[in-house]
Amino acid sequence: MATDRVRVAVFPCGTEIGLEIREALGRCKHVELLGLSSVESNHGRYRYQEYEELSLFVSEPGFGEALVQVLQRRSADFLFPAHDDVVVWAAQHQEVLPCPVLGSPWPTPKICRDKLLTYRYLASIVRAPKRFPIGDGTHEFPLFLKPRIGQASRGARLVTSEVDLAEARTQPEEYLLMEYLPGQEYTVDCFTDCQGDLRFVGPRVRHRTMSGIATDTETVRAPDLEAMACAINSALRFRGAWFFQVKRDITGAPVLLEVAPRIAGSSGLWRALNVNLPLLTVYDRMGLTVAVEPLHLPARMDRALAARYSLGIVYRHVYIDLDDTLLINGKVNLQAVAFLYQCFNHGISLHLVTRRRAYVREDLERLGLGRLFDRVITVPETEQKAAYIGEREAIFIDDSFQEREAVRRVVGIPVFSTDALGALLEGTPPWGL
């Protein structure tokens, strides 16, 4: 398998973890991706070209049999878990699965899933948060409350009075009441190879978070966090990508928050610095000798919600305007060109429709677009662009409302302005494949 192209099933593919795996592996020549999900409404269906839904959740009876059937039918070579519960389930059921799981062996996922187990297991080598009984009623605030088992910061909150503990007192065994840590928070991304050697340690600051995901994160040098990574790696059996989170106490000392034997949702920052953690995980399991050579540059990544669209249209032809559409202020509209090459890759005919009479070919050649179009149509001022569009399976793109409205009325095809180009990029393929 060392030089083969492998099929990697990602489940569930619509999590932030699954979407990062898609970004990391989607253009790799050695990998074919299959996105799986138990949820009909998820972003993975827009990002994975091969996609299938399971009828059961990981916690439901019969899930294992359903997953095995899909993995066999789809000829999956590996399963890449993309949710903490699936990480645990897959490691525990590796023997019944038809392909290897990309992740750490049992019992590491079990220990990491429960923060109390994690703290107890690592107590002798790293500093864990000080913990307090929930029900004694004599606390000094502020404190911090979080579930023993959870993700995405759900249920985690600052506690400033006994009133804030009312819910936790009804289920004290499910929560941890801990010291409040006022310092900087970090994620430390790591990679451990098949020999158990820690090959990469990447600390980064969590400047801003949303639902537990770092949406503004920056690389840092932190020798104390690198030493902590070595200590954790010596105590637990990891394989592939994993991470841990820490926060500094009032003295500046790092305190462990959690450990997870999977990639972090914002670990894609390291891809900008030549470290692709999902790909290293795949290559390591393929038996390839991997080299980890990060670029030693400062890097910061800011994230926001991304949109993908499904418009329910099929088209074989694209008609697009030149000035103020393909070219804006004399420069190439990069979003428009990305869309045109997306169409070019799938055999969709491209037609340039312009009212400009001078230097059209010259400008296209100068900008490297001379051979992109099947036709270049110059429309006289006395005629409508609609008169030059004969196909029904077509769309029309123009910055002018008047031009779009005329084409819509006369030809009856979908029309789009430049601000809608994002809706045509990397969504459900318009070519019907």
Legacy VTK file of the C-alpha trace (Angstrom):
# vtk DataFile Version 3.0
C-alpha trace
ASCII
DATASET POLYDATA
POINTS 433 float
0.000 0.000 0.000
3.038 2.258 0.373
2.585 3.967 -3.018
-1.109 3.292 -3.719
-3.965 5.747 -3.831
-6.065 5.092 -0.744
-9.728 5.716 0.027
-10.329 7.467 3.324
-13.817 7.553 4.841
-14.386 10.522 7.163
-17.133 10.245 9.776
-18.883 12.470 10.626
-17.671 14.628 7.772
-19.669 17.767 8.616
-17.922 18.633 11.880
-15.194 21.265 11.966
-12.788 18.336 12.292
-14.235 16.647 9.212
-14.115 19.880 7.236
-10.451 20.421 8.132
-9.693 16.858 7.010
-11.395 17.702 3.702
-9.247 20.811 3.276
-6.088 18.923 4.201
-6.623 15.831 2.037
-8.991 16.967 -0.726
-6.213 17.833 -3.191
-3.754 15.077 -2.279
-2.892 12.766 -5.179
-2.611 9.740 -2.876
-6.047 10.117 -1.249
-9.670 9.714 -2.318
-12.161 10.996 0.232
-15.595 9.686 1.180
-17.707 11.835 3.474
-20.140 10.066 5.814
-22.710 11.577 8.151
-25.679 10.609 10.288
-27.196 14.091 9.932
-28.999 15.252 6.785
-28.245 18.941 7.394
-24.470 19.261 7.561
-21.807 21.216 5.702
-19.925 18.089 4.680
-22.446 17.305 1.957
-21.284 20.465 0.156
-17.564 19.829 0.612
-17.172 16.114 -0.118
-17.588 15.079 -3.753
-18.344 11.514 -2.595
-20.888 11.637 0.200
-23.290 9.225 1.879
-25.609 9.371 4.864
-25.995 6.675 7.482
-29.421 6.123 9.010
-28.094 5.662 12.556
-26.098 7.665 15.082
-22.983 6.262 16.751
-24.904 5.806 20.015
-27.753 3.780 18.455
-28.028 -0.026 18.250
-27.024 -1.367 14.862
-24.699 1.527 14.067
-21.651 -0.731 13.823
-23.269 -3.058 11.296
-24.450 -0.113 9.198
-20.999 1.483 9.185
-19.276 -1.782 8.288
-21.609 -2.249 5.317
-20.871 1.245 3.993
-17.116 0.893 4.448
-17.139 -2.441 2.617
-19.411 -1.296 -0.191
-17.367 1.881 -0.691
-14.046 -0.011 -0.536
-12.670 2.226 2.204
-9.018 1.682 3.108
-9.146 3.801 6.271
-11.695 5.344 8.626
-10.859 8.840 9.878
-13.034 9.636 12.950
-14.039 13.299 13.159
-15.912 13.498 16.481
-14.794 12.618 19.999
-17.494 9.985 20.509
-16.621 8.359 17.183
-12.922 8.412 18.080
-13.737 6.370 21.193
-16.175 4.033 19.415
-13.847 3.349 16.484
-10.851 2.574 18.712
-12.970 0.236 20.834
-14.404 -1.579 17.787
-11.339 -1.668 15.539
-11.435 -5.478 15.356
-14.888 -5.555 13.742
-14.191 -2.805 11.213
-13.102 -3.783 7.682
-10.353 -1.140 7.574
-7.858 0.455 9.972
-8.857 3.458 12.056
-6.692 6.550 11.669
-6.077 7.380 15.294
-4.594 6.315 18.582
-5.106 2.817 20.004
-7.283 1.839 22.941
-7.366 2.866 25.798
-5.978 6.329 24.965
-9.294 7.587 23.485
-11.185 6.365 26.570
-8.827 8.154 28.948
-8.892 11.371 26.947
-12.687 11.433 26.589
-13.180 11.816 30.350
-11.394 14.860 31.759
-11.338 13.423 35.284
-9.672 10.250 33.993
-7.226 12.406 32.025
-6.282 14.486 35.065
-5.833 11.449 37.267
-3.819 9.561 34.663
-1.445 12.463 34.018
-1.356 13.910 37.541
2.239 12.870 38.179
3.693 14.505 35.055
1.692 17.701 34.320
-0.218 20.200 36.385
-3.974 19.702 36.229
-6.519 22.225 37.537
-7.255 22.213 41.245
-10.684 20.663 41.787
-13.307 21.318 44.467
-16.380 19.427 45.718
-19.511 20.846 44.142
-21.774 20.485 47.140
-19.853 21.803 50.128
-21.223 25.372 49.899
-18.010 27.056 51.081
-16.394 28.026 47.802
-14.230 31.040 47.095
-15.166 32.480 43.734
-14.569 32.820 40.827
-14.331 29.156 39.833
-14.870 27.293 36.575
-17.363 24.508 35.868
-17.219 22.057 32.975
-18.657 18.621 32.130
-16.397 15.628 32.648
-17.311 14.418 29.160
-18.041 17.016 26.525
-16.815 19.035 23.578
-17.166 22.428 21.913
-17.241 24.159 25.338
-20.829 22.993 25.858
-21.772 23.377 29.513
-18.479 25.055 30.452
-18.900 28.346 32.283
-17.491 30.761 34.792
-19.004 30.396 38.277
-19.261 33.488 40.476
-21.749 32.384 43.163
-23.350 29.336 44.760
-26.454 30.024 42.664
-24.469 29.200 39.522
-23.910 25.675 40.870
-27.596 24.778 41.285
-27.788 22.665 38.097
-24.464 20.942 38.712
-25.524 19.932 42.238
-28.281 17.757 40.768
-25.666 15.722 38.829
-22.368 16.327 40.627
-20.741 13.220 39.185
-21.018 14.675 35.647
-19.239 17.968 36.334
-15.850 19.207 37.447
-15.586 22.346 39.575
-12.107 23.747 39.093
-9.917 26.728 39.802
-10.356 29.715 37.529
-7.341 30.218 35.276
-6.966 33.872 34.190
-4.010 33.481 31.830
-3.522 32.909 28.114
-5.072 29.817 26.532
-3.266 27.603 24.005
-3.817 24.632 21.759
-0.756 22.470 21.151
-1.009 20.390 17.972
1.128 17.231 17.882
2.023 14.308 15.664
3.309 10.942 16.867
4.506 8.323 14.389
4.091 4.544 14.341
7.155 4.121 16.564
5.657 6.338 19.261
8.102 9.134 18.521
6.786 12.664 18.911
7.651 14.233 15.559
5.877 17.584 15.767
4.797 19.974 18.512
3.028 23.188 17.504
1.792 25.592 20.198
-0.628 28.307 19.178
-2.531 30.982 21.093
-6.328 30.918 21.126
-7.104 34.635 20.783
-10.808 34.133 20.052
-13.051 31.078 20.123
-16.522 30.097 18.983
-18.143 26.876 20.239
-14.770 25.642 21.411
-13.062 26.238 18.042
-10.239 28.785 17.846
-11.381 31.355 15.296
-8.352 33.596 15.793
-5.192 31.615 16.487
-1.479 32.391 16.224
1.701 30.341 16.387
4.045 30.927 19.337
7.294 29.588 20.741
6.626 28.044 24.148
9.341 25.691 25.475
7.294 24.816 28.565
4.391 23.644 26.370
6.767 21.652 24.168
8.086 19.943 27.319
4.521 19.199 28.386
3.856 17.588 24.991
6.842 15.282 25.456
5.615 14.295 28.921
2.075 13.519 27.729
3.410 11.554 24.756
5.503 9.413 27.102
2.493 8.575 29.265
-0.172 7.831 26.642
-0.018 5.769 23.426
-0.668 8.045 20.498
-0.520 7.477 16.789
-1.074 10.193 14.247
-2.304 13.701 14.984
-3.429 14.707 18.476
-3.575 17.855 20.562
-3.951 19.215 24.055
-5.144 22.508 25.488
-3.675 24.466 28.363
-4.281 27.732 30.136
-1.875 29.662 32.314
-2.639 30.278 35.985
-2.127 33.523 37.883
1.617 32.839 38.117
1.957 32.099 34.391
2.400 28.338 34.822
0.645 26.145 32.197
-2.274 24.038 33.429
-3.707 21.158 31.398
-7.318 21.522 30.285
-7.791 18.504 28.019
-6.132 16.029 25.663
-7.724 14.698 22.468
-6.373 11.927 20.182
-7.526 13.620 16.970
-6.831 16.753 14.956
-8.060 20.092 16.284
-10.552 22.077 14.261
-8.120 24.950 13.628
-4.983 22.877 13.180
-5.105 23.932 9.532
-2.954 26.901 10.551
0.016 24.539 10.342
-0.754 23.655 6.721
0.327 27.199 5.884
3.681 26.307 7.436
4.230 23.007 5.597
2.770 20.680 8.266
-0.337 18.805 7.109
-1.353 16.805 10.177
-4.154 14.724 8.578
-1.892 13.842 5.647
0.968 12.874 7.983
-1.509 10.625 9.795
-2.512 8.916 6.546
1.058 8.532 5.302
2.208 7.094 8.616
-0.541 4.460 8.483
0.322 3.701 4.848
3.789 2.727 6.018
5.554 5.680 4.451
8.517 7.318 6.148
7.438 10.891 6.807
9.517 14.018 7.210
8.194 16.943 9.223
9.897 20.184 8.212
7.819 23.193 9.317
8.488 26.682 8.048
9.709 28.762 10.959
7.604 31.807 10.249
5.110 33.706 12.391
1.575 32.847 11.298
-1.926 33.798 12.370
-5.254 32.488 11.105
-8.663 34.098 11.498
-11.806 32.165 10.697
-15.481 32.968 10.117
-18.522 31.062 8.958
-18.178 29.883 5.351
-21.107 29.531 2.949
-21.734 26.851 0.327
-24.861 26.697 -1.809
-27.104 24.206 -3.554
-29.121 25.984 -6.230
-30.902 23.108 -7.907
-29.874 24.018 -11.449
-28.065 22.120 -14.209
-26.163 23.956 -16.911
-23.796 23.104 -19.741
-23.015 26.632 -20.887
-21.870 29.783 -19.082
-22.214 33.232 -20.615
-20.251 35.922 -18.797
-19.666 39.638 -19.292
-16.150 41.113 -19.512
-15.825 44.600 -18.000
-16.935 44.995 -14.377
-17.624 41.253 -14.231
-14.621 39.177 -15.317
-12.440 42.280 -15.096
-12.956 44.831 -12.330
-11.024 48.087 -12.580
-8.839 46.444 -15.198
-7.814 43.547 -12.968
-8.925 39.922 -13.018
-11.856 39.061 -10.746
-10.270 36.060 -9.005
-13.589 34.612 -7.873
-14.931 34.730 -11.421
-11.821 33.043 -12.827
-11.966 30.331 -10.172
-15.546 29.613 -11.197
-14.687 29.551 -14.900
-11.869 27.075 -14.361
-14.179 24.970 -12.203
-16.480 24.799 -15.234
-13.565 24.207 -17.617
-12.500 21.168 -15.584
-15.933 19.636 -16.080
-16.407 20.327 -19.756
-18.865 23.195 -19.491
-18.738 25.530 -22.479
-17.632 29.087 -21.708
-18.803 32.104 -23.696
-17.598 35.679 -23.207
-20.280 38.228 -24.077
-19.167 41.860 -24.183
-20.162 45.195 -25.656
-16.549 46.339 -25.744
-15.217 46.502 -29.273
-11.529 47.325 -28.777
-8.652 45.253 -27.371
-10.800 42.372 -26.149
-8.515 39.616 -27.460
-5.434 41.606 -26.495
-6.597 42.004 -22.895
-7.526 38.337 -22.616
-4.098 37.296 -23.883
-2.330 39.771 -21.617
-4.148 38.361 -18.592
-3.601 34.718 -19.555
-7.257 34.083 -20.405
-7.010 33.967 -24.194
-7.708 30.236 -24.583
-10.255 29.839 -21.834
-13.384 30.644 -23.863
-15.116 28.608 -26.530
-16.517 31.807 -28.016
-15.901 35.531 -27.634
-19.016 37.439 -28.668
-19.063 41.189 -29.296
-22.613 42.534 -29.020
-23.476 45.821 -30.788
-25.076 48.561 -28.696
-28.236 48.256 -30.800
-28.787 44.593 -29.915
-29.508 42.591 -26.774
-27.115 40.029 -25.345
-30.100 37.699 -25.085
-30.083 37.374 -28.872
-26.734 35.555 -28.695
-27.770 32.951 -26.130
-29.420 29.939 -27.732
-29.028 27.121 -25.196
-31.572 26.350 -22.469
-29.083 24.643 -20.131
-27.156 27.864 -19.588
-26.571 30.613 -17.046
-25.716 34.273 -17.566
-23.403 36.386 -15.381
-23.282 40.184 -15.678
-22.885 43.103 -13.266
-25.673 45.040 -15.033
-29.192 44.534 -13.721
-30.665 45.689 -17.025
-28.636 43.124 -18.989
-29.545 40.337 -16.550
-33.226 41.220 -16.567
-33.352 41.263 -20.365
-31.749 37.799 -20.580
-34.040 36.440 -17.873
-37.172 37.697 -19.657
-36.172 36.755 -23.204
-34.226 33.511 -22.737
-35.647 32.341 -19.392
-32.362 31.079 -17.915
-30.897 31.749 -14.446
-28.948 35.006 -14.225
-26.368 36.044 -11.624
-24.547 39.187 -10.583
-20.891 39.273 -9.528
-21.893 39.211 -5.853
-23.506 35.778 -6.385
-20.409 34.063 -7.792
-19.719 32.474 -4.417
-22.982 30.569 -4.755
-21.614 28.880 -7.877
-18.303 27.793 -6.354
-17.703 24.344 -4.879
-21.294 23.640 -4.034
-23.376 20.815 -5.443
-21.838 20.327 -8.923
-24.010 21.974 -11.636
-22.966 19.358 -14.179
-25.105 16.719 -12.477
-22.326 14.300 -11.488
LINES 1 434
433 0 1 2 3 4 5 6 7 8 9 10 11 12 13 14 15 16 17 18 19 20 21 22 23 24 25 26 27 28 29 30 31 32 33 34 35 36 37 38 39 40 41 42 43 44 45 46 47 48 49 50 51 52 53 54 55 56 57 58 59 60 61 62 63 64 65 66 67 68 69 70 71 72 73 74 75 76 77 78 79 80 81 82 83 84 85 86 87 88 89 90 91 92 93 94 95 96 97 98 99 100 101 102 103 104 105 106 107 108 109 110 111 112 113 114 115 116 117 118 119 120 121 122 123 124 125 126 127 128 129 130 131 132 133 134 135 136 137 138 139 140 141 142 143 144 145 146 147 148 149 150 151 152 153 154 155 156 157 158 159 160 161 162 163 164 165 166 167 168 169 170 171 172 173 174 175 176 177 178 179 180 181 182 183 184 185 186 187 188 189 190 191 192 193 194 195 196 197 198 199 200 201 202 203 204 205 206 207 208 209 210 211 212 213 214 215 216 217 218 219 220 221 222 223 224 225 226 227 228 229 230 231 232 233 234 235 236 237 238 239 240 241 242 243 244 245 246 247 248 249 250 251 252 253 254 255 256 257 258 259 260 261 262 263 264 265 266 267 268 269 270 271 272 273 274 275 276 277 278 279 280 281 282 283 284 285 286 287 288 289 290 291 292 293 294 295 296 297 298 299 300 301 302 303 304 305 306 307 308 309 310 311 312 313 314 315 316 317 318 319 320 321 322 323 324 325 326 327 328 329 330 331 332 333 334 335 336 337 338 339 340 341 342 343 344 345 346 347 348 349 350 351 352 353 354 355 356 357 358 359 360 361 362 363 364 365 366 367 368 369 370 371 372 373 374 375 376 377 378 379 380 381 382 383 384 385 386 387 388 389 390 391 392 393 394 395 396 397 398 399 400 401 402 403 404 405 406 407 408 409 410 411 412 413 414 415 416 417 418 419 420 421 422 423 424 425 426 427 428 429 430 431 432
